[in-house]
Amino acid sequence: MANGVEDLLTMLYNMVQDAFSLPFGADRCILDRDKVLALIDEINNILPGDLKQARSIVEARNEVVNTAKREADAIKRQAADRARQLVSQEEVLVVARQKAGDIVQAAENKARDLRRTANEYVDNALKRAEETLGAALTEMRSSRAEFRTASDKRDPG
């Protein structure tokens, strides 16, 4: 007869629509009780299976949606964790580069200070050597002059 609940409901609707109206009230009509009850019985027989199938489909859809949400949440958590790791690694890299720069700068400063100190030391050492040699040269000249003077006094000639 009918294929499904929708067809049966359409038939029931048409039956009510086409029914003979009672005088004194357009909202009342005469229906063939047996036909209406037969249609309602058919609907009742079909509905539990359709409802069960619909519930099964809804449950399956909900399960798929929930699974997708869990997977999406897991993917988001993994992405957030990975982003935190990358940021952390980047921060470590930035700190390491900064420390390396600081170490290089400190080493360059230390080398500059050592060169300046070494240059000052060598300059002072050379100055003392020059002063000592100057004093020795002056003493040597003085000794030589005294030697000549003494030599000239002994040798009158």
C-alpha positions as CSV (number, residue, x, y, z in Angstrom):
1,M,0.0,0.0,0.0
2,A,2.2,2.9,1.2
3,N,6.0,3.1,1.3
4,G,6.5,4.8,4.6
5,V,5.2,6.9,7.4
6,E,5.2,10.0,5.2
7,D,3.0,8.3,2.6
8,L,0.6,7.1,5.3
9,L,0.4,10.5,7.0
10,T,-0.3,12.0,3.6
11,M,-3.1,9.5,3.0
12,L,-4.6,10.2,6.5
13,Y,-4.4,14.0,5.8
14,N,-6.1,13.6,2.4
15,M,-8.8,11.4,4.0
16,V,-9.6,14.1,6.6
17,Q,-9.4,16.8,3.9
18,D,-11.8,15.0,1.7
19,A,-14.2,13.9,4.5
20,F,-17.8,14.9,4.5
21,S,-18.3,18.0,6.7
22,L,-21.1,18.0,9.2
23,P,-23.6,20.8,9.1
24,F,-23.2,23.2,12.0
25,G,-19.5,23.1,12.1
26,A,-16.8,23.1,9.5
27,D,-14.3,21.7,11.9
28,R,-16.2,18.4,12.3
29,C,-16.4,15.7,9.7
30,I,-17.4,12.0,9.1
31,L,-14.5,9.5,8.5
32,D,-14.5,5.9,7.9
33,R,-13.3,4.7,11.3
34,D,-11.9,1.4,10.0
35,K,-9.8,3.1,7.3
36,V,-8.4,5.7,9.8
37,L,-7.7,3.1,12.4
38,A,-6.0,0.9,9.8
39,L,-3.8,3.8,8.7
40,I,-2.9,4.6,12.3
41,D,-2.0,0.9,13.0
42,E,0.2,0.9,9.9
43,I,1.9,4.1,11.1
44,N,2.4,2.6,14.6
45,N,3.9,-0.6,13.0
46,I,6.3,1.4,10.9
47,L,7.3,4.1,13.4
48,P,9.2,2.0,15.9
49,G,11.6,0.7,13.2
50,D,12.0,4.1,11.7
51,L,12.5,5.7,15.1
52,K,15.0,3.0,16.0
53,Q,16.8,3.6,12.7
54,A,16.7,7.4,13.2
55,R,18.0,7.1,16.8
56,S,20.7,4.8,15.5
57,I,21.7,7.3,12.8
58,V,21.6,10.2,15.4
59,E,23.8,8.2,17.8
60,A,26.2,7.3,15.0
61,R,26.3,10.9,13.9
62,N,26.9,12.0,17.6
63,E,29.6,9.5,17.9
64,V,31.3,10.7,14.7
65,V,31.0,14.3,15.8
66,N,32.3,13.5,19.3
67,T,35.2,11.5,17.8
68,A,36.0,14.4,15.5
69,K,35.9,16.9,18.4
70,R,38.2,14.7,20.4
71,E,40.6,14.4,17.5
72,A,40.4,18.1,16.8
73,D,41.1,18.8,20.5
74,A,44.0,16.4,20.4
75,I,45.4,18.0,17.3
76,K,45.0,21.5,18.8
77,R,46.8,20.3,22.0
78,Q,49.6,18.8,19.9
79,A,49.9,22.0,17.9
80,A,49.9,24.2,21.0
81,D,52.5,21.9,22.6
82,R,54.6,22.0,19.5
83,A,54.3,25.8,19.3
84,R,55.3,26.1,23.0
85,Q,58.3,23.8,22.2
86,L,59.3,25.9,19.2
87,V,58.9,29.1,21.2
88,S,60.9,27.6,24.0
89,Q,63.6,26.5,21.6
90,E,63.6,29.9,20.0
91,E,63.9,31.6,23.4
92,V,66.8,29.2,24.3
93,L,68.4,30.1,21.0
94,V,68.0,33.8,21.6
95,V,69.4,33.5,25.1
96,A,72.3,31.4,23.9
97,R,73.1,33.9,21.1
98,Q,72.9,36.8,23.6
99,K,75.2,34.9,26.0
100,A,77.6,34.1,23.2
101,G,77.6,37.8,22.1
102,D,78.2,38.8,25.7
103,I,81.1,36.3,26.0
104,V,82.6,37.5,22.8
105,Q,82.2,41.1,23.8
106,A,83.8,40.4,27.2
107,A,86.7,38.5,25.6
108,E,87.3,41.4,23.2
109,N,87.2,43.9,26.1
110,K,89.6,41.7,28.1
111,A,91.9,41.4,25.1
112,R,91.8,45.2,24.6
113,D,92.6,45.7,28.3
114,L,95.4,43.2,28.1
115,R,96.9,44.8,25.0
116,R,96.7,48.2,26.7
117,T,98.3,46.9,29.9
118,A,101.0,45.0,28.0
119,N,101.8,48.1,25.9
120,E,102.0,50.3,29.0
121,Y,104.3,47.7,30.7
122,V,106.5,47.5,27.6
123,D,106.6,51.3,27.3
124,N,107.5,51.6,31.0
125,A,110.1,48.9,30.7
126,L,111.7,50.6,27.7
127,K,111.5,54.0,29.4
128,R,113.4,52.5,32.4
129,A,115.9,50.8,30.2
130,E,116.3,54.1,28.3
131,E,116.8,56.0,31.5
132,T,119.2,53.4,32.8
133,L,121.1,53.3,29.6
134,G,121.1,57.1,29.5
135,A,122.4,57.2,33.0
136,A,125.0,54.6,32.1
137,L,126.0,56.5,29.0
138,T,126.3,59.7,31.0
139,E,128.4,57.9,33.6
140,M,130.5,56.3,30.8
141,R,131.1,59.7,29.2
142,S,131.9,61.2,32.6
143,S,134.3,58.3,33.3
144,R,135.9,58.7,29.9
145,A,136.3,62.4,30.3
146,E,137.9,61.8,33.7
147,F,140.1,59.2,32.1
148,R,141.2,61.5,29.4
149,T,141.9,64.3,31.9
150,A,143.9,62.0,34.1
151,S,145.7,60.6,31.1
152,D,146.5,64.0,29.7
153,K,148.0,65.0,33.1
154,R,150.3,62.1,33.1
155,D,151.4,62.4,29.5
156,P,152.7,65.9,29.2
157,G,153.4,65.7,25.7
